[in-house]
Amino acid sequence: MDGSRAVPLKEMPLGIDEISEDEYASQSRLLQEFTSISSIDKAWIKSDSRNGSQAMFSISQPNLVANKRRKFILSSNISREISNSVNFQWAPFPVEMTGVSVIVPSPSGAKLLVVRNPEYEAPCQFEIWGPAQVEKEFHIPQSVHGSVYADEWFQGISWNSDETLIAYVAEEPSPSKPTFTCQGYKKGSTTDENFANWKGQGEWEEEWGETYVGKGQPALFVININSGETQAVRGIEKHLSVGQVVWAPAVRGSHQFLVFVGWSANTRKLGIKYCYNRPCALYAVKAPLCVSEDGQNIISRDNSVEDFPVVNLTQSTSSAYHPRFSPDGKLLLFLSSRSAVESGAHSATDSLLRMDWPIDGVLCSSAKIFDVIPVVMSADDGCFPGLYCSSFLSNPWFSDGCTVVISSFWGSCQVVLSVNVLSGEVLRISPTNSNFSWNALSLDEDNIIAVSSSLVDVPRIKYGYLVDRERKSTAWNWLDVPSPTNECSEKVESLLSSLQFSIMKIPVRDVSDSLTKGARNPFEAIFVSSKTNRSDSFDPLIVFIHGGPHTVSSSSFSKSLAFLSAIGFNLLLVNYRGSLGFGEEALQSLPGNIGSQDVNDILVAIDHVIDVGLASPSKMAVLGGSHGGFLTTHLIGQAPEKFFAAATRNPACNLALMAPEKFFAAATRNPACNLALMVGTTDIPDWCYVEAYGTEGKNRYTEAPSAEHLALFHCKSPISHISKAKTPILFLLGAQDIRLPICSGLQGLKEKGVTVKVIVFPNDNHPIDRPQSDFESFLNIGVWFKRYLF
């Protein structure tokens, strides 16, 4: 009798074989170390020149197990020494903000608002904190409003000057739905829960697209923090979605006003996330206030608006957002993306505008608007290229009352600027001899707290001050601030210290007479490599291509790209013409020329690094997301001899289906393989028109594409090249993506016998940025490239 036992077969996870399992294990351990690096998101300073300032830093870190971002507060006391040195005394440990949606200190720093958004049908929770305890706590029921908006677009939370009232933006209460019983429709609305009743759906309400699915209409509210009384602000038309509210300066004997941004939706709500081409304006509305017998501002229930209708303050411009009042209340400063609105490009060169605020409190819809920073069409080398700024500090003003601090892209770097809003003078105050990226976090009186990083250096806190303020010097000195946030594992620190980067100027090839001056200027590429040069061979090169197309790959730290560098790849980040940070003419040269001009720029950049001896033509891969995926797959089809592997995240128009037999592998995230199909399913159909036709596409856009339109879209789509497809391809897909719904070419590829691997993240939308999904995506990208390039 045979006494041997059958050995059970080792069961492998789906999609992983024995060859790749060890690679998955080793790469995942390293990726976890990079993922755990903290991000410095915001800072608030309570300044005191005599006793030292107090700072709070908002820090975040992915929690892979919980699949959420862990948020915490790190506090420090700041003391400035006579010798122009600064000392930060950090709290021994950070404090985790569990369940917190947003925090906003009061202007004096004496109080702190903490908002906890509800889950399901629970009330929204407001907490008012003092120095040592919770002083007030209010629960706002769903019948008043839903969650408070805490995103970068609609969020607006503003304390009034005496810190008794807070204006904010929250979801309107859900509209009543029809009720049915066993006898049919029940007349009238009801909130009664009765097992014999059931709720219908009612009329569908349109939403603002990507990331706003299921969110209620943004509406304006005011809460009294002494009584907890909450009132919706009346008089705002239903078609306006509101955001970014601020209190207007109080005028004695006059009504107090709230100023907010309004996005109109008279027709269709197109996707608004990342889309600065959506028209918007600044509006003023009477605050729902009255004065009590003891002289306090209280909320008025009789909020009559007949005599004080909502006023459009910026009728003469197509875009106005992020309003900021000067300290004396005489100026209203704001950003404008009118170039994006007028051209149809989803993002373009910004403007900084101002208007005088009436000291008598009498508002005018025809007030003159002044250009502080106009759109820069083309800049000479080293000169200010224009403003590329998506947000403001909550208090960006120096003590002179006319100078603000702004972070903006300048070529491939983010820099800190000072802007005199009266003269329009713009100064670059972060170091001009640095290729690092800088982002201002907060002001400590007339000093700046910023964060600085590079592709090979983790973010570090910096403290900046004018070298000689008395002599009105424009030179700034930046001090290193030792901080717990600087820490990372010894392994990561060692790997990063072995890397280097540089920013290259790439001349445009085949310049035609039809190009504008700005479109003829060189573009830039960032090259990341090992400091150790090997004479016998080159490290494989990943060409990284940003999305948009009107965004930019900056020199700031990226955990994902640092991970790819750490596992042995050099990187080439190409900022092709059309990227932000290089002037409006260069940016506007791309719409209508996607798939050709941007592709050629990338090929020129690749040839450049090969010609100067930094890369081997036999060891190249390409990686891109969204529009970067569009270009990734264009390159695979147009220059098959250059790449051995490809990976794309969220490609906007993926031509991976064109890849001939010379390519060993491809990977893609949320591809749109058929523009003719995408135009009818995406939340940004106008993008297809503008990028395919150019500025003319804004006027051609229609909800009912013609046969001519569909023919052009199909011609530009990879689906028309599916017969050429042979390359094994990895698809990384977000099942909730409504910007680029799941690719229609999967079955066609399988029918052709192409090896197809698909990973679907069921709860992710376009960015695929939930911690576990982002981790698994880049782990698979790293393993994919290792398999075919090493």
Beta strands, then each sheet from edge to edge (+ up, - down):
strand 1: 39-46
strand 2: 53-63
strand 3: 68-80
strand 4: 86-90
strand 5: 95-96
strand 6: 102-105
strand 7: 112-116
strand 8: 124-129
strand 9: 134-140
strand 10: 157-159
strand 11: 165-171
strand 12: 179-181
strand 13: 184-186
strand 14: 198-199
strand 15: 218-224
strand 16: 230-232
strand 17: 240-247
strand 18: 257-264
strand 19: 281-286
strand 20: 289-291
strand 21: 297-299
strand 22: 311-312
strand 23: 321-325
strand 24: 331-336
strand 25: 351-356
strand 26: 369-373
strand 27: 403-410
strand 28: 413-420
strand 29: 426-428
strand 30: 437-444
strand 31: 447-454
strand 32: 457-466
strand 33: 476-480
strand 34: 499-506
strand 35: 523-530
strand 36: 541-545
strand 37: 570-575
strand 38: 620-625
strand 39: 645-649
strand 40: 666-669
strand 41: 729-734
strand 42: 756-761
sheet 1: 1+ 2- 3+ 4-
sheet 2: 1+ 2- 3+ 5-
sheet 3: 6+ 7- 8+ 9-
sheet 4: 10+ 11- 15+ 16-
sheet 5: 13+ 12- 14+
sheet 6: 17+ 18- 19+ 22-
sheet 7: 20+ 21-
sheet 8: 23+ 24- 25+ 26-
sheet 9: 27+ 28- 29+
sheet 10: 30+ 31- 32+ 33-
sheet 11: 34+ 35- 37+ 36+ 38+ 39+
sheet 12: 40+ 41+ 42+
end
